[in-house]
Amino acid sequence: MTFALMMLLACLIDLAIGWPDGLYRRVGHPVTWLGRAVAFMERRWNRGGRAARLGLGALTVILVVGGALLLGFAMQSLLPQGWLGVAIGAVLAWPLVALRSMQDHVCAVELPLVLGDLSTARHAVSMIVGRDVSQADDAAISRAALESLAENSADGIVAPVFWGVVAGLPGILAYKAINTLDSMIGHRNERYEAFGKVAARLDDVANLIPARLTGLFFALVGGRPLRALRIMWHDARAHRSPNAGWPEAAMAASLDVRLSGPRQYGATVTQEPWLHGDGAEAKPASLTQGLILYRRMLALMLAVLALIGGITYA
């Protein structure tokens, strides 16, 4: 089976219908199922000294990721050969890509922001970022939404597609398990620093290639790709994350705006360096342009999948 064609079809299904609300109300979503398993283990095992938390956190990762891998191998072994197997595999992979969901979440920020409804825009952006946006102006809201769009394009779209192409259903299921673990326990605070350390480091490794690939895609579909690539290469390493800086810097350069910079988490203000610091201040129109760039990036990714699928299927 060609996994590239399977992932291409999964992406097209997601673009067409997303994950319907009625389906979510009835059965939830695979990521929420994973989340419940992680939360169950964390409540019972995240206790004791640092060494105990570190070890039990590693055991949580082994059980969750190992379980996802075994499930993926089992499902893939049952797939029939040929186009029927590709189609069934695509349906199974479809819930694990989020092309339409990502656009919907950012559009929920863009529309009120363009209309000047800051209260609604603040609420919408608070759903996709962890920082305090209760007093954010339109520039801060635009920056936060653009950064989320760039980073989540990498770990919510390109990364699961990448691992699906590399290893089929076991690859995409294992990646989603890793990413869910990181989002739930991979935080640098007193509660999770030890318990979630292995999850956070594993997520860094899993996103190493996809993050840079996403940055490359954003740079290539912008108006000045060589300039965007140069800025991405120079600025990405300044980001606190080993991976998020690549798509964020590429988006900043492609839109000619500055991203990152100081931001507030609760009572703490972190002095993050700017990405493309010479760029203009982000504004509502920048978010609209960012969504256009996102759609172009998706088109390029789908074209690459079609090319790889055509070559491997021939």
Secondary structure by P-SEA (a helix, b strand, c coil): ccaaaaaaaaaaaaaaccccaaaaaacccaaaaaaaaaaaaaaccccccaaaaaaaaaaaaaaaaaaaaaaaaaaaaaccccaaaaaaaaaaacccccaaaaaaaaaaaaaaaaacaaaaaaaaaaaccccccccccaaaaaaaaaaaaaaaaacccaaaaaaaaaccaaaaaaaaaaaaaaaccccccccccccaaaaaaaaaaaaaaaaaaaaaaaaaacccaaaaaaaaaacccccccccaaaaaaaaaaaacccccccccccccccbbbbcccccccccaaaaaaaaaaaaaaaaaaaaaaaaaaaaaac
